[in-house]
């Protein structure tokens, strides 16, 4: 998928899958029969698992240098969000279970909206393409995380290999962009 649709397709897929998961959660809270509840729950769980996979499919592209930190924050944020959701909607008797599940679905849909704001200068986002003002390459983006001293030591080499491999996230036809000259100052990305 990523070679054909690139990062834009990945972000759209993430948004659609998360939103459908939220819609199915709303439906689950409104369904009245056991058999329908089981069917909706199976579909809901499919979309939840797909959303988790797609989320962790975008995470490596945020920062190659801080991949562990970003992965940990993403996973930990999901767990904290689950605990907070349980406390808000299911602790005590403020809401019935059905109303809590419906409100949880609405919360999922609302929390999906920030996905539309994700933007990478070299690949673009959901609604706009790559930056045309400053032609930013994958190398520029990932090299900006390293200081000149770290580059002299060669600490950035794994990031440069990742940048080279991540060109496929442009989608469609791949642009032929040469690697940047590492001696010139890199633009702030």
C-alpha positions as CSV (number, residue, x, y, z in Angstrom):
1,X,0.0,0.0,0.0
2,X,2.7,2.5,1.0
3,X,4.4,2.5,-2.4
4,X,1.3,3.4,-4.3
5,X,-0.5,5.7,-1.9
6,X,2.3,7.0,0.3
7,X,2.0,8.8,3.5
8,X,-1.2,10.5,2.4
9,X,-2.9,7.1,1.9
10,X,-1.6,5.9,5.2
11,X,-3.0,8.8,7.1
12,X,-6.4,8.6,5.3
13,X,-6.6,4.9,6.1
14,X,-5.8,5.6,9.8
15,X,-8.5,8.3,10.0
16,X,-11.1,6.2,8.2
17,X,-10.4,3.1,10.3
18,X,-10.4,5.0,13.6
19,X,-13.6,6.9,12.7
20,X,-15.4,3.7,11.7
21,X,-14.3,2.1,15.0
22,X,-15.9,5.0,16.8
23,X,-19.1,4.8,14.8
24,X,-19.3,1.0,15.5
25,X,-18.8,1.8,19.2
26,X,-21.8,4.2,19.0
27,X,-23.8,1.5,17.3
28,X,-22.8,-1.1,19.9
29,X,-24.2,1.1,22.6
30,X,-27.5,1.4,20.8
31,X,-28.0,-2.2,19.7
32,X,-30.7,-4.1,21.6
33,X,-30.2,-7.8,20.9
34,X,-27.4,-10.1,21.9
35,X,-26.7,-11.5,18.5
36,X,-26.5,-8.0,16.9
37,X,-24.2,-6.9,19.8
38,X,-21.8,-9.8,19.1
39,X,-21.7,-9.0,15.4
40,X,-21.1,-5.3,16.0
41,X,-18.5,-6.1,18.7
42,X,-16.6,-8.3,16.2
43,X,-16.6,-5.6,13.6
44,X,-15.6,-3.0,16.2
45,X,-12.7,-5.1,17.4
46,X,-11.5,-5.5,13.9
47,X,-11.4,-1.8,13.3
48,X,-9.7,-1.1,16.7
49,X,-6.9,-3.6,15.9
50,X,-6.5,-2.1,12.4
51,X,-6.3,1.4,13.9
52,X,-3.6,0.3,16.4
53,X,-1.6,-1.2,13.5
54,X,-2.0,1.8,11.3
55,X,-1.0,4.1,14.2
56,X,2.2,2.2,14.8
57,X,2.7,2.2,11.0
58,X,3.0,6.0,11.1
59,X,5.1,6.3,14.3
60,X,8.5,5.4,12.8
61,X,8.3,8.3,10.3
62,X,7.8,11.0,13.0
63,X,11.4,10.8,14.3
64,X,13.9,8.2,13.5
65,X,16.3,9.3,16.2
66,X,13.6,9.2,18.9
67,X,11.7,6.2,17.7
68,X,11.7,4.4,21.1
69,X,10.5,7.5,22.9
70,X,7.7,8.1,20.4
71,X,6.7,4.4,20.3
72,X,6.6,4.4,24.1
73,X,4.5,7.6,24.3
74,X,2.1,6.2,21.7
75,X,1.6,2.9,23.5
76,X,1.6,4.5,26.9
77,X,-0.9,7.2,25.8
78,X,-3.2,4.5,24.5
79,X,-3.1,2.7,27.9
80,X,-3.7,6.0,29.8
81,X,-6.5,6.9,27.5
82,X,-8.2,3.5,28.1
83,X,-8.0,4.0,31.9
84,X,-9.3,7.5,31.7
85,X,-12.1,6.4,29.5
86,X,-13.1,3.6,31.9
87,X,-13.1,6.1,34.8
88,X,-15.2,8.7,33.0
89,X,-17.8,6.5,31.5
90,X,-18.0,3.3,33.6
91,X,-17.0,4.1,37.2
92,X,-20.0,4.6,39.4
93,X,-23.6,4.9,38.2
94,X,-23.6,8.2,36.4
95,X,-24.2,6.5,33.0
96,X,-25.8,3.2,32.1
97,X,-23.4,0.8,30.3
98,X,-25.2,1.4,27.0
99,X,-24.8,5.2,27.3
100,X,-21.2,4.8,28.4
101,X,-20.4,2.8,25.3
102,X,-22.2,5.3,23.1
103,X,-20.3,8.2,24.6
104,X,-17.0,6.3,24.3
105,X,-17.7,6.0,20.6
106,X,-18.4,9.7,20.3
107,X,-15.1,10.3,22.2
108,X,-13.3,8.0,19.7
109,X,-14.6,10.0,16.8
110,X,-13.6,13.3,18.4
111,X,-10.1,12.0,19.2
112,X,-9.7,10.9,15.6
113,X,-10.0,14.5,14.3
114,X,-6.4,15.5,15.1
115,X,-5.1,12.8,12.7
116,X,-6.2,15.3,9.9
117,X,-3.5,17.7,11.3
118,X,-0.5,15.4,10.9
119,X,1.8,16.9,8.3
120,X,5.3,15.8,7.1
121,X,7.0,18.5,5.0
122,X,8.5,16.0,2.6
123,X,5.3,13.9,2.0
124,X,2.5,16.2,2.9
125,X,-0.6,15.4,5.0
126,X,-4.2,14.3,4.4
127,X,-5.4,17.5,2.7
128,X,-2.3,19.0,1.2
129,X,0.8,17.8,-0.6
130,X,4.5,18.3,0.3
131,X,6.0,21.7,1.0
132,X,6.7,23.6,-2.2
133,X,8.2,26.6,-0.4
134,X,11.3,24.7,0.8
135,X,11.8,21.5,-1.1
136,X,12.5,19.2,1.8
137,X,13.9,15.8,1.2
138,X,13.7,12.8,3.5
139,X,17.4,13.3,4.2
140,X,16.8,16.9,5.2
141,X,14.0,15.9,7.5
142,X,15.9,13.2,9.4
143,X,19.3,14.9,9.2
144,X,17.9,17.9,11.1
145,X,17.7,15.8,14.2
146,X,21.5,15.4,14.4
147,X,24.1,18.1,15.4
148,X,27.1,18.6,13.2
149,X,29.4,16.9,15.8
150,X,27.1,13.9,15.8
151,X,27.2,13.8,12.0
152,X,31.0,14.0,12.0
153,X,31.0,10.9,14.2
154,X,28.7,9.1,11.8
155,X,25.9,8.8,14.4
156,X,23.3,9.8,11.8
157,X,24.0,6.9,9.3
158,X,21.1,4.7,10.4
159,X,18.8,7.7,10.0
160,X,20.1,8.4,6.5
161,X,19.5,4.7,5.5
162,X,15.9,5.1,6.9
163,X,15.5,8.3,4.9
164,X,16.6,6.6,1.7
165,X,14.2,3.7,2.3
166,X,11.3,6.1,3.3
167,X,11.2,7.7,-0.2
168,X,8.4,5.3,-1.1
169,X,6.1,7.3,1.2
170,X,5.8,9.9,-1.5
171,X,3.3,7.6,-3.2
172,X,2.6,7.4,-6.9
173,X,5.7,7.9,-9.0
174,X,8.9,8.3,-7.0
175,X,10.7,11.5,-7.5
176,X,14.4,11.2,-8.2
177,X,16.0,13.3,-5.5
178,X,19.7,12.9,-4.9
179,X,21.0,12.7,-1.3
180,X,21.8,16.1,0.2
181,X,25.3,17.4,0.6
182,X,26.0,16.8,4.3
183,X,28.5,19.7,4.4
184,X,26.0,22.4,3.7
185,X,23.7,23.6,6.6
186,X,20.4,21.8,6.7
187,X,17.1,23.7,6.7
188,X,15.0,23.7,9.9
189,X,12.3,21.2,9.4
